[in-house]
Structure formats: C-alpha cells, structure tokens
Amino acid sequence: MPSLPDMEKFFFLDAFDREVIGRSRQDSHRLGVAIQIGTVRHKGLFLEDPLEVPWPVVDYLAEQLGIGDPSQVKRYGERPKTVYEHAWMIRDVYGYHDFDDRESWEGRVLSKRFLTFLHGRAWTHAEGPTALFDQSVAWLRRHRVLLPGVTVLERLVGSVRERADERLYATVTRQVERADAGLPRALSGLLVVPEGARISELERLRQAPKRQSGTEMAKALKRVDDIAAFRLVRVRVDKVPVRRMKTLAKYGAGTKAPLLARLSEPRKTATMLGVTRSLEAEAIDDALDLFALLMATRLISPARRKSAGERMAMLPKLEKASKLLSRAGRVLVEQLDLVAEVGADLDVAALWTAVAAQAGASKEQVLAALESVEELVPEDDGAAEAALRAALVDKYNTVRPFLKLLGESRALGAAAGGRKVLAAVRRLPELARRQVGKKPLLPKEIDASLVSAAWKRPVFANPDLPEGRWIVTPMRCASWRPCFGRCRCGTCSPHLRFPRFPGVFPMWFRSARRGC
C-alpha cells in the first residue's frame, strides 16, 4: 500500500497525463491507463495484471478523473491486448525503454551507460550484492528503463561483482610481483606455523601489547620492525580504490590463517598484502599508544609526584622562614618610617634591637631565614619544571630496555621539521651504551637547539663534571622527550589511522600521503 506522500508523488495526474488518458473514450479504459501510468512511475515496470493495485489507489485516480464508479475498472482487462497496447503507448509517450532493447540506438546507448555505471560502482565501492542491486534499480528508474525480472538483474549484478573482485586480485598481485618477485612467497610464509611454535607468524603479528612495561614496549617495536621488513611501501596500489583495499584488509583480519592459506592465487597474495598493510598501521599505532602511556604513567606522573612531594616537604621550612622575615621586615619598615618622621640619625644597632624585641628574631636568625628562602625559591621561573625533569632522569631505567629498538626502528621517518628530533632519536642506542664516567657528552656531539629551557639545567648544570662536559642520562631523556611530545595519535585519513605530529612519524605515513 503506497503511503499518502507516495500516492501524491506517483499517482497525481497533471495536464499532460490527462491529455494522454483522454485518448481513451471508455471510463474503464481511462482509469486503466491512469493506473498503468502511476504504476510504472512507482514500480519502474508494468504489472502483468494492471489491476493488482490497492483499491485506495483506484479511488484516488477515479476522483481526479471525475469517474463516479471506480468499479468500472474491472472491465479493463476483458480484452488482453488492450492492456499491452496501452502499455506500449505509455512507454513511447513518456520515453521509457525496455531493458533488453538492442535494436534502437537509444537502447544501445542506455545499455552501455548502465553497464559502465555498474562496473564502475562495483570497482570503486565495496558494496554487497543487495546494495549494488538497489543502486542498479535506482539508476534504471532515473533513466526510465523498464526494470527486468529480479533474477535477471541479480545474475547481472553477481557477474559484475565477480569481475570486479577478479580485477582487484589481479591488479594487487601484479603490483606485488612488480615490486619484488619473492614478496608473494614471503607473505604466504606468514601463514605457516614455525617449528616449535603453536601459532603462525600472522597470528603472532596480530597480537597487540597486553601490559604497560618497557619489555612490552620492546616487543611492540619488534613487531613493528618485523612487519616493516617486508617494505610494503614498494607496492604501489594507488590505482586501487581505498574502499576496496580496506575491505580486503577487513576480510583478511577476520579470517584465520588456515582459511587464508587455502585461498587460490591471485586472491591469496592480494589478501595477504591488504591484511599486512593494515597490521603495519595497527602495529605502529599500538607502539605509539603504549609509548605515550608509558611516558604518562611510568615516567611523567611518578616524576611529577616526586617533585611535588619534595616541594611539599620544603613547605614547612619555607613557611617558618617566610613568617620570620615578614615580622622582621614589618618592624624594620615601621622603624625606618619613624626615623624619617622625626628626622633623627639612623642607628643600625637600635634597629636590630627593635627587631629582636618586637619580632623575636636576632640578626643571625634573619640572615639564616634569608638563606633558606633563597635556597628553597630559585630565581628562575621554571624551577618546578626543572625539578620535574631532574626527577625524570631518575626514571631513566624504565625506558632503557626499548631505547635501542626505538632508535633503530625502520618504521620511523621524519618531515623537514622533525629531522633534528629523529637524528637525536637515532642516537639513543649509542647514548644508552655510553659509559658516563669514561666518556661524558661534549658540546659538539649534540644539537643544543633540541634542549628546551626546562631541560637546560638537568643537561648543562652538572657540578660533578668538568666545564664543557654534560651528563649523558639527562641528554638521553631530553632526546626522547621531544619525540614523545610529538607522538600523539589520532584519526585523520579516510582509510588508515595516522599519528598526528609534525616531527617524527612512521615511514608508511609519507607513503600514504604520496598515494603509495
């Protein structure tokens, strides 16, 4: 039963409709023609029995035509050829075309355009058969092509989807072989269970980090390097629609290795490339997320709590010294005002006597309080940040296990603005192996521009080293700290999750931007 908006849209008769209907003299024929006009608009085809419509539709059309007895329409099909003649007349007048029309020039053009649309849609959109079927019906109705039987269109849609899939597998596999003839075999090797292992290499690479520890971070970086060893950026699949690659990767990610191993070529190679590319992005994101989490929970938060605790421990001593200086300062100001009022000569001894009497503090106590305040409250504004960085140095052993892998990871690259940071990160393994007592850092060995203001004191102000030499452990922290500041992950690509930081980023990010 059509809704009221549908009835008004498809079964409303305008002046042209009434002119076409007026070519028939009998009320039954006029009402029958009106029903066929509305039906072909609503359904996209002519019904075998035009009277198989809900009766409210007949009443609605009869009311517009001024026919008092709608039941007259029951005589419309008494002569079967009349129904067909009216359908042919409506087809010609309104510009409809048969789906299988290959004789007329317009029919051949429409057929070619429809197949072009269908193949293009199947190639560029990763749609299921139902969605593609609906899109086909919508196209045919827009271009006034009478819909064929359901099974005819189903078979056509199925064959087009199959050809699109075959084209996808062949295109991707061809690019894989062009990049490296041995890469298909290497990707298939991920489906094999190594000797002594319980799961395949693919299943191992699918496992994300489970704990927050330096050891787990080392495993996460090794996972990234194992996938990066395939150098998938060499495979140029920029001619393949992004949605098709995502669908391929989704299928591979949700399928067990034994089932993937039973796929025939070239589907197996194409699927393995899709799932491995997806795993590469996932592994890098997991490593960066774990890195940020470790920095926040294992280093920065404990260091902040430690520095805050130390400052809180100094607070009673600072309060005591500040109160004493406040009382002494108030007495001194009052005495100086009194001396200025009476115009007397300044007697220093009398001033200190007044401070001792009224403030209860001797000169020695005031000087000691001044030294305490100067000690507890440094002159520079970044004292709290400097204390935090100094506390971070004590947590260096937390990140030490994965420094070598982080610095040597092939998955890291850099834009122009982050090359200095990446160069410092690349030196982390060397810094981690350096023996501080024998070989401290020299000014020429590092780029001082990477050392932020908060890190200058921990790096440069080391009283235990000769002038011109710097302590190595704070420098290690100062090297990876800018990397952490830029390694914040987010979603900004239509098909992959990219880290959004301007400095250091995975190599696949550059490749994806080039469309590799």
Disulfide bonds with the S-S distance in Angstrom:
none
